Amino acid sequence: MILPQLFLSFVQIGLFSIGGGYVAIPLIQSQTVDLHHWLTAEQFMDLATIAEMTPGPIALNGATFVGMRVAGLPGAVIATFGCILPSLFIASLLAYIYRKYRELPMLQGVLASLRPAVVALIGAAGLNMLLQIAFGGRQQISPENAQWAAMALFAGAFFSLRKFRLNPILTMALCGAGGLALGLLGLM
C-alpha cells in the first residue's frame, strides 16, 4: 500500500513544482512530513541538504531519498518515476505548443505572469528553512527557542558566500564540520 502512496505523492510534487527544485521543497515537506509522516522535520532538513548537495535536480534527489527511506529500492524507483512522469508529459506538450505558437503575444504574457508565483514559492521555501535553522522546527518563535549557534553558523556562511565569494560546496562542508563540532560540544 505504501508504493502507490509514494507514487501519487511524488506525481503531485512533480506536477506542481513548476519553477525548479527550490519550489519543490515546500511541496515535498508537505507530503512527507505533514501529510504522510514519513519523515520528521529534522529528517526533512537533512533530506533538503543532501538533495541540494548531490548532483541532479533537488526534487528528483528528494524523491529517491524518501522512496529509499520509506520502502527501499522499489520505493526509490517508484517515487523517482512519479516525480519525473508529469515533467515528461508537460515538457512534451509545452514544446509542441511553444514551437507552434511562440510568436503569439498571449503566450509571452502567460510566461511573464508565472514569474511572480515562482519567486513567491522560492521565498517561502527559503523562509521555512531559515525558521527551521533559527528555531529548530519549533512552532513558537521566541528567544527561548532560538538556536543561536545555528544562526551564527548560517550568518557566517551567508557572509562568506556574499563577501568573499567562497565556493558553495566548500561552505557546505565547513558548515557541516562546524555543526558537528558544535553538536559535540552540546551547543546545537
C-alpha positions in Angstrom: 0.0 0.0 0.0 3.0 2.3 0.6 4.2 2.2 -3.1 1.0 3.6 -4.6 1.1 6.4 -1.9 4.7 7.2 -2.8 3.9 7.3 -6.5 0.9 9.5 -6.1 2.6 11.9 -3.7 5.6 12.4 -6.0 3.3 12.7 -9.0 1.7 15.6 -7.2 5.1 17.1 -6.3 6.3 16.7 -9.9 3.1 18.2 -11.3 3.1 21.3 -9.1 6.8 22.1 -8.7 6.9 24.5 -11.6 10.0 26.7 -11.4 12.7 24.4 -10.2 13.9 22.4 -7.2 13.6 25.1 -4.6 9.9 25.3 -5.4 9.6 21.6 -4.8 11.0 21.8 -1.2 7.8 23.0 0.5 5.7 20.5 -1.5 8.0 17.6 -0.5 7.8 18.8 3.1 4.0 19.0 2.9 3.7 15.4 1.6 6.4 13.7 3.6 6.3 15.4 6.9 2.9 16.9 7.3 0.6 14.6 5.4 2.1 11.1 5.5 4.5 11.5 8.4 7.2 9.5 6.5 9.9 11.9 7.8 10.3 14.2 10.9 11.1 17.9 10.4 14.7 17.2 11.3 15.0 14.3 8.8 13.4 16.6 6.2 16.1 19.3 6.7 18.7 16.5 6.3 16.9 15.5 3.1 16.9 19.1 1.7 20.6 19.4 2.5 21.5 16.1 0.9 19.3 16.7 -2.1 20.9 20.1 -2.7 24.5 18.8 -2.3 24.2 15.8 -4.6 24.3 16.2 -8.4 21.0 16.4 -10.1 17.6 18.1 -9.5 16.6 18.6 -5.9 13.1 17.2 -6.3 14.5 14.1 -8.0 17.1 13.6 -5.4 14.5 14.1 -2.7 12.1 11.6 -4.3 14.9 9.0 -4.4 15.9 9.6 -0.8 12.4 9.5 0.5 11.5 6.4 -1.5 14.6 4.6 -0.3 13.9 5.5 3.3 10.3 4.6 3.2 10.2 1.4 1.0 13.8 0.5 0.0 14.9 0.2 -3.6 11.3 -0.3 -5.0 10.2 2.8 -3.2 13.1 4.8 -4.6 12.3 3.7 -8.1 8.6 4.4 -7.8 9.0 7.8 -6.1 11.6 8.9 -8.7 9.4 7.8 -11.6 6.4 9.5 -10.0 8.4 12.7 -9.7 9.5 12.8 -13.4 6.3 11.5 -15.0 4.4 14.8 -15.0 7.5 16.6 -16.4 7.8 14.2 -19.3 4.2 14.9 -20.3 4.2 18.6 -19.6 7.5 19.3 -21.3 6.4 17.4 -24.4 3.1 19.2 -24.6 4.7 22.6 -23.9 7.4 22.0 -26.5 4.8 21.3 -29.1 2.7 24.4 -28.1 5.7 26.7 -28.0 7.0 25.6 -31.4 3.6 26.1 -32.9 2.6 29.4 -31.2 5.9 31.0 -30.0 5.2 34.3 -31.7 1.8 35.0 -30.0 1.8 37.9 -27.5 -0.6 36.0 -25.3 1.9 33.1 -24.8 4.6 35.6 -23.8 2.1 37.2 -21.3 1.4 33.8 -19.8 5.1 33.1 -19.3 5.6 36.5 -17.8 2.7 36.1 -15.3 4.2 32.9 -13.9 7.4 34.6 -12.7 5.9 36.2 -9.5 4.4 32.9 -8.4 7.7 31.1 -8.8 9.6 33.9 -6.8 7.0 33.6 -4.0 7.3 29.8 -3.8 11.1 30.1 -3.6 10.9 32.8 -1.0 8.5 30.6 1.1 10.9 27.7 0.9 13.8 29.9 2.0 11.9 31.4 4.9 10.7 28.0 6.0 14.3 26.7 6.0 15.6 29.8 7.8 12.9 29.4 10.6 13.9 25.7 10.8 17.5 26.7 11.4 16.8 29.6 13.7 14.2 27.9 15.9 14.8 24.2 15.4 11.4 23.5 13.9 9.5 24.7 17.0 6.1 26.2 16.3 6.7 29.1 18.8 9.1 31.7 17.7 10.7 33.1 20.8 14.2 33.9 22.2 14.0 30.7 24.4 13.6 28.5 21.3 16.3 30.3 19.3 19.2 28.2 18.1 21.9 30.8 18.4 24.8 28.6 17.4 23.0 27.5 14.2 22.1 31.1 13.4 25.7 32.2 13.9 26.8 29.4 11.6 24.2 30.4 9.0 25.3 34.1 9.2 28.9 33.2 8.8 28.2 31.0 5.8 26.0 33.7 4.2 28.6 36.4 4.8 31.4 34.2 3.4 29.4 33.4 0.3 28.4 37.0 -0.4 31.5 38.9 0.7 34.3 36.5 -0.2 32.6 34.5 -3.0 33.6 31.3 -1.2 32.9 28.1 -3.1 29.4 26.9 -2.1 30.5 23.2 -1.7 33.4 24.2 0.5 31.0 26.4 2.5 28.6 23.5 3.0 31.4 21.2 4.0 32.7 23.8 6.5 29.2 24.3 7.9 28.8 20.5 8.3 32.1 20.3 10.2 31.1 23.3 12.3 27.7 21.9 13.0 29.3 18.6 14.0 31.8 20.4 16.3 29.0 22.5 17.9 26.9 19.4 18.3 29.7 17.5 20.0 30.2 20.5 22.3 26.5 20.5 23.1 25.8 23.9 21.6 23.5 22.7 18.9 
